[in-house]
Amino acid sequence: MPLTVWLALCSAQVANAQTPSPAIAPASAASAPTTPSTLDKVVVTGGPTPEMRRRASTASKIVIGREELLRYGDGALGDVLRRLPGVTIGGRPGRGGDVRLRGLGGGFTQILIDGDRAPAGFSVDQLPPEQVERIELMRAPTAETGTRAVAGTINIVLREPLAQRSHELRLGASLDHGEPQWDAHWTRNGKFWDDALVGALNVSLNQQRRFNDTNTQTSNVNTQSGARGFTTALGGNLDRRHNLNANGRLRWKLGEFTSLHLAPVLALSQGDNAGGWAQTGVTRFDATQTHSDSRSSTWRLTTTLQHRLPPGTRLEARVFGGRTRSVNESDRQDSLRGVQGRLQDDRTRTTDDNLSLSAKWSEQTSREHNWVTGAEVEWTRRDQLRESLVDGQPRPELAEFGDNLQARTQRIAAYTQDEWSPSPQWSTYLGLRVEQIRTEGDPGQGPTLIATRNTSRVLSPLAHALWKPTWSQSDQIRMSLTRSYRAPTLNDLIARPGINATYPTGPNPQNSPDWAGNPALKPELATALEIGWERFLPNGGVLTVNGFARDIRGLIRRLLAQEAVPWDASPRWISRPRNLDRARSIGLELEAKARVDELWDDPPDWLRPLLLRGNLALFHSQVDGLPGPNNRLDQQPKGTLNLGADYRFIGTSASAGFNLGYVPDTLVQQTPLSTWRQNRRRVADFYVAWAQGPELTWRLSASNLAPLDTLTTTVVSAAPTVTQTENRQRTFTVWGLRAEMRF
């Protein structure tokens, strides 16, 4: 960000702080508010606020600060993100899930932690909101943050250490369909040796007990003979989890211009799942009982050395290393009319290692250029041991592939970028990034197998511009033209065959396919154009309109096909990823956040503390090579809508708010043979917070009020048979009570 822009915004913020005016402060404020005139409580900490970061960035971004992260008492980051423009969550409401920008998941959305790519298998819900300082949602990529971001980037910034010694303790309890949940979070900040060493420790514990039901109905129709079949599966399971998350932040000042930063992370998880279901219409068995135990451990350490060379040069070297180990043991017992039949035992042990090195040079020139040039190299390795037994004996259909999997990935990247302010009205950005990913894998030990080799190279030019018209101090126009890409995942490239447990041998129906990888996959390339308008209102509100268009080449999608396979004498239906030709996506995103007194010249006093929020996103996409009219990108809805409000009760330290989110019915033509449909989603959230002095705040919340069932329907048409599968899952209201203490 250009230096003059930064100084101007800091001066404006300090000026606002020197002329304080009450706001909708967090409920922890003990004093009674006066007439509010600003959107957020101003706290001068020596760093930019979320609004300042958003306004000064040349590339379009949305920044979520601590207040918004904790406002609704969410237990998962995904529940915070789903209230933002164009963000959808793959899981059930109130349960978190994979995050999808512009409705696109499956690797289209890049996830970063403190600017580094998240390790394999990471989910945003592994980090509790209490351990996060802010979240940056970047609509378009930059050379420094990486271009594996077709839909956009989410950068999760963990809490920074504070020089002031302090403790924070947050305790929470909730009910999910009558099942108890609890969590505890502790933060400790401190300084040593006259501020030469500043550190913070964050520890989180939680326990989850969640009920999930099973309600699946499948119908088959032979269009030639008219024969019909119908099967049902009814049941449920109870999932129990215990999680420990801890991270530290240590900033050591080695000299006037040199500092060392250490960021260790530890995560432990243990859980078990027990359940079952009864079936009709299946002759092999009519009941199934399942049980699984899982354990995982993750550690990471990031070491960063920063050195400044006056007046405007900075050198940075970073080493990032980590390991994740997971063990999963599952049993499946089928029975027919009370007599136990087939027993399948699966044991999987996986180790993922990661090591990356990076160096970065940045130069702030006197002519308002900010040059950044860097290089990265990363190595990852996966070792997986799988053992699968049926009635105590190895599965003969898997003997060809062996039990061991070893895979290695090497990524090399180099980039350069320049941000420049040629005038007070213009800020420009030009960047270039080149990246190569090489994957090698041994998918098994069979005599006929060949090791996988896959190399992809992508050159990404990037351009952003920010224009501030002379006739308005509150309006900004953003423009971006970028290239990004999505690399094939390790599982897509070298996944060993997965054989459907319901139909392990012989012909399998289209709706119960086996699955396998494809080592010939190429990366998807996306060229994107973004144009946006922003208006920052005088008391902190914001109005934005953002439009985008993306052209994607080599789209990866799993396609169904009947293949001759080495693990069975009969042809089997296989779901395998393949590159398609081309896809296009366009969209429009609207956002509004304003106080009533910013929209109404002279509102009644009791309405002044009311903050209104809303966003609307509309999407359209088309995939070549698939029949229309619903040949959309996979699982992308037509749009999203959020409406909300926050209110501070005058004369008290209490506040309340609500949010209503809506996603319409989604129908997608996934392959020439299959369609996927999900019913509409409506999620209503509510909170009330009140403070008992400056050191204790209570927060009552309810997530997913008036819950709707989630219904997913898949139709596979492979002449002469049409198979329709409906999977219905109930969702539940989650009630929570939290105590937040500072001392």
ZISULCOR-V727770 format. One record per pair of residues at least 24 apart in sequence whose C-alpha atoms are under 10 Angstrom apart, sorted by the first residue. I is the first residue (numbers start at 1). J is the second residue. Records with the same first field share a line. If there is no record, write none. Layout:
# ZISULCOR-V727770
I: J  J
This chain:
# ZISULCOR-V727770
1: 53  56  57  58  59  364  368  369  370  418  419  420  421  427  428  429
2: 56  57  58  364  365  367  368  369  370  419  420  421  422  427  428
3: 364  365  366  367  368  369  370  420  421
4: 368  421  424
5: 55  56  57  368  421  424  427
6: 48  52  53  55  56  57
8: 56
9: 48  49  51  52  53  55  56
10: 44  46  47  48  49  52
12: 52
13: 42  43  44  48  49  51  52
14: 42  43  44  46
16: 42  44  539
17: 41  42  43  44
18: 42  44
21: 539
22: 609
23: 539  540  595  608  609  611  648
24: 595  608  609  610  611  646  647  648  649  655
25: 67  609  648  653  654  655
26: 67  68  70  71  648  653  654  655  689  690  691  697
27: 71  648  649  652  653  654  655  656  688  689  690  691  692  693  694  696  697  698  699
28: 653  654  655  689  690  691  692  693  694  695  696  697  698  699  740  741  742
29: 652  653  654  690  691  692  693  694  695  696  697
30: 652  653  654  690  691  692  693  694  695  696  697
31: 651  652  653  691  693  694
32: 649  650  651  652  653  654
33: 609  648  649  650  651  652  653
34: 609  650  651
35: 605  606  608  609  650
36: 539  595  597  605  608  609  610  648  650
37: 538  539  540  595  596  597  598  608  609
38: 537  538  539  540  541  594  595  597  598  609
39: 537  538  539  540  541  542  593  594  595  598  609  610  611
40: 67  539  540  541
41: 67
45: 162
50: 134  135  136
51: 536  540  541  542
53: 136
54: 136  137  138
55: 466  474  476  534  535  536
56: 427  466
57: 427  465  466  478
58: 419  420  421  426  427  428  429  463  464  465  466  467  477  478  479  480
59: 138  139  140  141  142  427  428  429  463  464  465  466  478  479  480  530
60: 137  138  139  140  141  464  465  466  477  478  479  480  530  531  532  534  546
61: 136  137  138  139  140  141  152  153  154
62: 135  136  137  138  139  154
63: 134  135  136  137  138  154  155
64: 133  134  135  136  137  156
65: 132  133  134  135  136
66: 129  130  131  132  133  134  135  159
67: 133  134
68: 129  134
69: 128  129  130  132  133  134  135
70: 129  130  132  699
71: 646  656  657  686  687  688  689  699  701
72: 656  657  658  659  685  686  687  688  689  699  700  701  702  703  736
73: 129  130  172  686  687  688  689  699  700  701  702  703  736  737  738  739
74: 128  129  130  685  701  702  703  736
75: 125  127  128  129  130  172  174  182  183  206  736
76: 124  125  126  127  128  129  130
77: 123  124  125  126  127  128  129  130  132  135  156
78: 123  124  125  126  127  128  129
79: 125  129  685  703
80: 129  135
81: 124  135  137  154
82: 640  641  642  661  683
83: 613  614  615  640  641  642  643  644  659  660  661  662  683
84: 137  591  614  615  616  617  640  641  642  661
85: 588  589  590  591  592  614  615  616  617  618  639  640  641  642
86: 587  588  589  590  615  616  617  618  619  637  639  640  641  642  663
87: 617  639  640  641
88: 636  637  639  640  661  662  663
90: 635
91: 710
92: 681  704  709  710  729  730  731  732
93: 681  682  683  684  703  704  705  707  708  709  710  730  731  732  733  734
94: 176  683  685  702  703  704  705  707  731  732  733  734
95: 125  176  210  703  704  731  732  734
96: 123  124  125  126
97: 123  124  125
98: 122  123  124  125
99: 123  124  125  154
100: 151  152  154  635  636
101: 137  138  139  149  150  151  152  153  154  636
102: 139  150  151  152  585  586  587  588  589  617  618  619  620  636  637  638  639  640
103: 151  617  618  619  633  634  635  636  637  638  639  640
104: 150  151  152  633  634  635  636  637
105: 150  151  633  634  635  636
106: 486  489  556  557  634  635
107: 148  149  150  151  485  486  487  488  489
108: 148  149  150  151  152  153  484  485  486  487  524
109: 139  148  149  150  151  152  153  154  486
110: 138  141  145  146  147  148  149  150  151  152  153  154  155  486
111: 137  148  149  152  153  154  155  156
112: 136  145  146  153  154  155  156  157
113: 154  155  156  157  158
114: 155  156  157  158  159  263  302
115: 144  145  146  154  155  156  157
116: 145  146  155  156  302  320  356
117: 145  146  148  155
118: 155  156
119: 298  300  321  322  323  324  352  353  354  380
120: 323  324  352  353  354  380  382  489  490
121: 324  352
122: 298  324
124: 154  156
126: 243  244  245  267  268  269
127: 156  158  204  244  245  246  267
128: 183  185  203  204  205  206  245
129: 158  185
130: 158  159  168  169  170  184  185  186  187  202  203  204
131: 156  157  158  159  160  185  186  187  201  202  203  204  245  246  247  248
132: 156  157  158  159  160  202
133: 157  158  159  160
134: 158  159  160
139: 480  530  546  548
140: 462  463  464  479  480  481  482  483  484  528  529  530  548
141: 431  460  462  463  464  480  481  482  483  484  528
142: 415  416  417  429  430  431  432  433  460  461  462  463  464  482  483  484
143: 372  373  374  413  414  415  416  417  418  430  431  432  433  434  460  461  462  463  482  484
144: 360  372  373  374  375  414  415  416  417  431  432  433
145: 415  433
146: 413  414  415  433  434  435  460  484  485
147: 432  433  434  435  458  459  460  461  462  482  483  484  485  486  526
148: 435  458  460  483  484  485  486  487  523  524  525  526
149: 483  484  485  486  487  526
150: 482  483  484  485  486  524  525  526  527  528  550  551  552
151: 484  485  486  526  528  550
152: 484
158: 202  247  248  249  263
159: 187  200  201  202  247  248  249
160: 189  198  199  200  201  248  249  250  251  263
161: 187  188  189  190  191  197  198  199  200  201  202  248  249  250  251
162: 188  189  190  191  198  199  200  249  251
163: 189  190  191  192  194  195  196  197  198  199  200
164: 188  189  190  191  195  198
165: 189  190  191  192  198  199  200  743
166: 190  200  742  743
167: 200  201  741  742  743
168: 202  695  740  741  742  743
169: 202  203  204  696  739  740  741  742  743
170: 204  696  697  698  738  739  740  741  742
171: 204  205  206  698  737  738  739  740  741
172: 206  698  699  700  736  737  738  739  740
173: 206  207  700  735  736  737  738  739
174: 208  700  701  702  734  735  736  737  738
175: 208  209  210  702  732  733  734  735  736  737
176: 208  209  210  211  703  731  732  733  734  735  736
177: 209  210  211  212  731  732  733  734  735
178: 209  210  211  732  733  734  735
179: 208  209  210  211  238  240  734
180: 207  208  209  210  734  735  736
181: 206  207  208  209  210  240  241  734  735  736
182: 206  207  208  209  242  736  737  738
183: 207  208  242  243  244  738
184: 244  738  739  740
185: 245  246  740
186: 246  741  742
187: 246  247  248  742
188: 248
189: 248  249  250
190: 250
191: 250  251  252
192: 252
193: 252
195: 251  252  253
196: 251  252  253  254  255  259
197: 250  251  252  253  254  259  260  261
198: 249  250  251  252  253  261
199: 248  249  250  251  252  261  262  263
200: 247  248  249  250  251  263
201: 246  247  248  249  250  263  264
202: 245  246  247  248  249  265
203: 244  245  246  247  248  266  267
204: 243  244  245  246  247  267
205: 242  243  244  245  246  268
206: 241  242  243  244  245  269
207: 240  241  242  243  244  269  270  271
208: 239  240  241  242  243  271
209: 238  239  240  241  242  271  272  273
210: 237  238  239  240  241  273
211: 236  237  238  239  240  273  275  730  731  732
212: 236  237  238  239  275  729  730  731
213: 237  238  275  276  277  728  729  730  731
214: 275  276  277  278  727  728  729  730
215: 277  278  711  726  727  728  729  730
216: 277  279  711  712  713  725  726  727  728  729
217: 279  280  713  724  725  726  727  728
218: 281  511  713  714  715  723  724  725  726  727
219: 281  715  722  723  724  725  726
220: 509  511  715  716  717  721  722  723  724  725
221: 717  719  720  721  722  723  724
222: 718  719  720  721  722  723
223: 719  720  721  722
224: 719  720  721
225: 720  721
226: 720  721
227: 721
228: 721  722  723
229: 281  282  723
230: 280  281  282  723  724  725
231: 279  280  281  282  725
232: 277  278  279  280  281  282  286  725  726  727
233: 276  277  278  279  280  281  282  286  287  288  727
234: 276  277  278  279  280  287
235: 275  276  277  278  279  287  288  289
236: 274  275  276  277  278  729
237: 273  274  275  276  277  289  290  291
238: 272  273  274  275  276  291
239: 271  272  273  274  275  291  292
240: 270  271  272  273  274  293
241: 269  270  271  272  273  294  295
242: 268  269  270  271  272  295
243: 267  268  269  270  271  296  297
244: 268  269  270  297
245: 269  297  298  299
246: 299
247: 299  300  301
248: 301
249: 302
250: 303
251: 304  305
252: 305
253: 306
254: 305  306  307
255: 307
256: 307  308
257: 306  307  308  309  310  314
258: 305  306  307  308  309  314  315  316
259: 304  305  306  307  308  316
260: 303  304  305  306  307  316  317  318
261: 302  303  304  305  306  318
262: 301  302  303  304  305  318  319
263: 300  301  302  303  304  320
264: 299  300  301  302  303  320  321  322
265: 298  299  300  301  302  322
266: 297  298  299  300  301  322  323  324
267: 296  297  298  299  300  324
268: 295  296  297  298  299  324  325  326
269: 294  295  296  297  298  326
270: 294  295  296  297  326  327
271: 295  296  328
272: 328  329  330
273: 330
274: 330  331
275: 332
276: 332  333  334
277: 334
278: 334  335
279: 336
282: 336  502
283: 336
284: 334  335  336  341  342  502  503
285: 333  334  335  336  337  338  339  340  341  342  502
286: 334  335  336  337  338  339
287: 333  334  335  336  337  338  339  340  341
288: 332  333  334  335  336  340  341  342  343
289: 331  332  333  334  335  343
290: 330  331  332  333  334  343  344
291: 329  330  331  332  333  345
292: 328  329  330  331  332  345  346  347
293: 327  328  329  330  331  347
294: 326  327  328  329  330  347  348  349
295: 325  326  327  328  329  349
296: 324  325  326  327  328  349  350  351
297: 323  324  325  326  327  351
298: 322  323  324  325  326  351  352  353
299: 323  324  325  353
300: 324  353  354  355
301: 355
302: 355  356  357
303: 357
304: 358  359
305: 359
306: 360
307: 361
308: 361  362  363
309: 363
310: 363  364
311: 363  364  365  366
312: 362  363  364  365  366  370
313: 361  362  363  364  365  370  371  372
314: 360  361  362  363  364  372
315: 359  360  361  362  363  372  373  374
316: 358  359  360  361  362  374
317: 357  358  359  360  361  374  375
318: 356  357  358  359  360  376
319: 355  356  357  358  359  376  378
320: 354  355  356  357  358  378
321: 353  354  355  356  357  378  379  380
322: 352  353  354  355  356  380
323: 351  352  353  354  355  380  381  382
324: 350  351  352  353  354  382
325: 349  350  351  352  353  382  383  384
326: 350  351  352  384
327: 351  384  385
328: 386
329: 387
330: 388
331: 388  389  390
332: 390  501
333: 390  391
334: 502
341: 391
342: 390  391  392
343: 389  390  391  392  393
344: 388  389  390  391  392  393  394  395  501
345: 387  388  389  390  391  392  393  394
346: 386  387  388  389  390
347: 385  386  387  388  389
348: 384  385  386  387  388  403  404
349: 383  384  385  386  387  404
350: 382  383  384  385  386  405  406
351: 381  382  383  384  385  406
352: 380  381  382  383  384  407  408
353: 379  380  381  382  383  408
354: 378  379  380  381  382  409
355: 379  380  381  410
356: 380  410  411  412
357: 412
358: 412  413  414
359: 414
360: 414  415  416
361: 416
362: 416  417  418
363: 418
364: 418  419  420
365: 420
367: 420  421  422
368: 418  419  420  421  422  423  427
369: 418  419  420  421  422  427  428  429
370: 417  418  419  420  421  429
371: 416  417  418  419  420  429  430  431
372: 415  416  417  418  419  431
373: 414  415  416  417  418  431  432  433
374: 413  414  415  416  417  433
375: 412  413  414  415  416  433  434  435
376: 411  412  413  414  415  435
377: 410  411  412  413  414  435  436  437
378: 409  410  411  412  413  437
379: 408  409  410  411  412  437  438
380: 407  408  409  410  411  439
381: 406  407  408  409  410  439  440  441
382: 406  407  408  409  441  490
383: 407  408  441  442
384: 443
395: 504  567
396: 567  568
397: 499  504  505  565  566  567  568  569
398: 444  446  496  497  498  499  566  567  568
399: 444  445  446  567
400: 444  445  446  447  448  449  566  567
401: 442  443  444  445  446  447  448  449  496  497  566  567
402: 443  444  445  446  447  496
403: 443  444  445  446  496
404: 442  443  444  445
405: 441  442  443  444  445  494  495  496
406: 440  441  442  443  444  451  494
407: 439  440  441  442  443  451  452  453  490  491  494
408: 438  439  440  441  442  453  490
409: 437  438  439  440  441  454  455  490
410: 436  437  438  439  440  455
411: 435  436  437  438  439  455  456  457
412: 436  437  438  457
413: 437  457  458  459
414: 459
415: 459  460  461
417: 461  462  463
418: 463
419: 463  464  465
420: 465
421: 465  466
423: 467  468
424: 467  468  469  470
425: 466  467  468  469  470  473  476
426: 465  466  467  468  469  476  477
427: 464  465  466  467  468  478
428: 463  464  465  466  467  478  479  480
429: 462  463  464  465  466  480
430: 461  462  463  464  465  480  481  482
431: 460  461  462  463  464  482
432: 459  460  461  462  463  482  483
433: 458  459  460  461  462  483  484
434: 458  459  460  461
435: 459  460
436: 487
437: 487  488  523
439: 488  489  490  493  494  519
440: 490  493  494  519
441: 490  493  494  495  519
442: 494  495  496
443: 493  494  495  496  497  517
444: 494  495  496
451: 494  519
452: 493  494  518  519  520
453: 493  494  519  520
454: 488  493  494  519  520  521  522
455: 487  520  521  522  523
456: 487  488  521  522  523
457: 487  522  523
458: 483  484  485  486  487  523  524  525
459: 483  484  485  525
460: 484  485  525  526  527
461: 527
462: 527  528
463: 529
464: 529  530  531
465: 531
466: 532  533
467: 533
468: 534
472: 535
473: 535  536  537  538
474: 534  535  536  537  538  542
475: 533  534  535  536  537  542  543  544
476: 532  533  534  535  536  544
477: 531  532  533  534  535  544  545  546
478: 530  531  532  533  534  546
479: 529  530  531  532  533  546  547  548
480: 528  529  530  531  532  548
481: 527  528  529  530  531  548  549  550
482: 526  527  528  529  530  550
483: 525  526  527  528  529  550  551  552
484: 524  525  526  527  528  550  552
485: 523  524  525  526  527  552  553  554
486: 522  523  524  525  526  552  554  555  556
487: 521  522  523  524  525  556
488: 518  519  520  521  522  523  524  556  577  579
489: 517  521  523
490: 517  518  519
491: 516  517  518  519  577
492: 516  517  518  519  520  521  556  557  558  576  577  578
493: 517  518  519  520  521  522  576  577
494: 518  519  520
495: 519  576
497: 565  567  574  575  576
498: 574  575
499: 567  572  574
500: 573  574
504: 567  568
505: 567  568  569  570  572
506: 567  568  569  570  571  572
507: 562  568  569  570  571  572  573
508: 562  570  571  572  573  574
509: 562  572  573  716  718  721  723
510: 560  561  562  572  573  574  575  673  674  715  716  717  718  721  722  723  724
511: 560  573  674  714  715  716  717  722  723  724  725
512: 572  573  574  575
513: 560  561  562  572  573  574  575  576
514: 560  562  572  573  574  575  576
515: 558  559  560  572  573  574  575  576  577
516: 558  574  575  576  577
517: 558  574  575  576  577  578
518: 558  576  577  578  579
519: 577  578
520: 577  578  579
521: 554  555  556  577  578  579
522: 554  555  556  578  579
523: 553  554  555  556  579
524: 552  553  554  555  556  579  580  581  582
525: 550  551  552  553  554  555  582
526: 550  551  552  553  554  555  582  583  584
527: 551  552  553  584
528: 552  584  585  586
529: 586
530: 586  587  588
531: 588
532: 588  589  590
533: 590
534: 590  591  592
535: 592
536: 593  594
537: 593  594  595  598  599
538: 594  598
539: 594  595  597  598
540: 593  594  595  598
541: 592  593  594  595  596  598  599  611  612  613
542: 591  592  593  594  595  613
543: 590  591  592  593  594  614  615
544: 589  590  591  592  593  615
545: 588  589  590  591  592  615  616  617
546: 587  588  589  590  591  617
547: 586  587  588  589  590  617  618  619
548: 585  586  587  588  589  619
549: 584  585  586  587  588  619  620  621
550: 583  584  585  586  587  621
551: 582  583  584  585  586  621  622
552: 580  581  582  583  584  585  623
553: 579  580  581  582  583  584  623  624
554: 578  579  580  581  582  583
555: 579  580  581  582  583  584  623  624  633
556: 580  581  582  634
557: 633  634  670  671
558: 634  670  671
559: 670  671  672  673  674
560: 670  671  672  673  674  716  718
561: 673  718
580: 623  624  625  626
581: 623  624  625
582: 622  623  624  625
583: 621  622  623  624  625  631  632  633
584: 620  621  622  623  624  632  633
585: 619  620  621  622  623  632  633  636
586: 618  619  620  621  622
587: 617  618  619  620  621  638  639
588: 616  617  618  619  620  639
589: 615  616  617  618  619  639  640  641
590: 614  615  616  617  618  641
591: 615  616  617  641  642
592: 616  643
593: 644  645
594: 645
595: 645  646  647
605: 650
606: 647  648  649  650
607: 647  648  649  650
608: 647  648  650
609: 646  647  648  649  650  655
610: 645  646  647  648  649  656  657
611: 644  645  646  647  648  657
612: 643  644  645  646  647  657
613: 642  643  644  645  646  658  659
614: 641  642  643  644  645  659  660  661
615: 640  641  642  643  644  661
616: 640  641  642  643  661  662
617: 641  642  663
623: 669  670
625: 671  672
626: 669  670  671  672  673
627: 669  670  671  672  673
628: 668  669  672
629: 667  668  669
630: 666  667  668  669  670  675  676
631: 667  668  669  670  671  672  675
632: 666  667  668  669  670
633: 668  669  670
634: 667  668  669  670  671  676
635: 666  667  668  669  670  676  677  678
636: 666  667  668
637: 663  664  665  666  667  668  677  678  680
638: 663  664  665  666  667
639: 663  664  665  666
640: 664  681
641: 682
642: 682  683  684
643: 684
644: 684  685  686
645: 686
646: 686  687  688
647: 688
648: 688  689  690
649: 690
652: 690  691
653: 689  690  691  692  693  694  697
654: 688  689  690  691  692  697  698  699
655: 687  688  689  690  691  699
656: 686  687  688  689  690  699  700  701
657: 685  686  687  688  689  701
658: 684  685  686  687  688  701  702  703
659: 683  684  685  686  687  703  704
660: 684  685  686  704  705
661: 685  704
665: 711
666: 712
667: 712  713  714
668: 714
669: 714  715
670: 714  715  716
671: 716
672: 716  717  718
673: 715  716  717  718  719  722
674: 714  715  716  717  718  722  723  724
675: 713  714  715  716  717  724
676: 712  713  714  715  716  724  725
677: 711  712  713  714  715  726
678: 710  711  712  713  714  726  727  728
679: 708  709  710  711  712  713  728
680: 708  709  710  711
681: 707  708  709  710  711
682: 706  707  708  709
683: 707  708  733
684: 733
685: 733  734
686: 735
687: 735  736  737
688: 737
689: 737  738  739
691: 739  740
692: 741
694: 741  742  743
695: 740  741  742  743
696: 739  740  741  742  743
697: 738  739  740  741  742
698: 737  738  739  740  741
699: 736  737  738  739  740
700: 735  736  737  738  739
701: 734  735  736  737  738
702: 733  734  735  736  737
703: 732  733  734  735  736
704: 731  732  733  734  735
705: 731  732  733  734  735
706: 731  732  733
707: 731  732  733  734
708: 732  733
